[in-house]
Amino acid sequence: MIIDQWPQDGETLRFAAIDVGTNAARLLLSMVYFDEGKPVFKKVGLYRIPLQLGDDVFKTGFISDKKKENLLNTMLAYSYLRSEE
């Protein structure tokens, strides 16, 4: 996302960040508003789903089809959470 112009005081932006690691996928939802021209970040939600992708990778060098499906389902669930905020 490219922001051409930051919002003015009183306006807000919504941000979502996803971190996929060897053990879990996390979703951070934040609101950013501006007070006297300075950004203020407020955490709206933090979600963590244990996926244990590393188990397969460390044993076989690959992620199993089941764990890929779990990851895709997690991303789908995160998309629903993001749209609800």
Residue pairs with C-beta under 8 A, 6 or more apart in sequence:
3 13
6 34
6 39
7 13
7 33
7 34
8 34
9 34
9 35
9 36
9 37
10 33
10 34
11 33
11 34
12 31
12 32
12 33
13 31
13 32
13 33
14 29
14 30
14 31
14 32
14 44
14 85
15 29
15 30
15 31
15 32
16 27
16 28
16 29
16 30
16 78
16 82
17 27
17 28
17 30
18 25
18 26
18 27
18 28
18 75
18 78
19 25
19 26
19 28
20 51
20 53
20 71
21 53
21 54
22 52
22 53
22 54
22 57
23 50
23 51
23 52
23 53
23 54
24 48
24 49
24 50
24 51
24 52
25 48
25 49
25 51
25 71
25 74
25 75
25 78
26 46
26 47
26 48
26 49
27 45
27 46
27 47
27 48
27 78
27 81
27 82
28 43
28 45
28 46
29 43
29 44
29 45
29 46
29 81
29 82
29 85
30 41
30 42
30 43
30 44
31 41
31 42
31 44
32 39
32 40
32 41
32 42
33 39
33 40
33 42
34 40
44 85
45 81
45 85
47 78
47 81
49 74
49 77
51 67
51 70
51 71
51 74
52 67
53 63
53 67
53 71
55 67
56 62
56 63
56 64
56 67
57 63
63 71
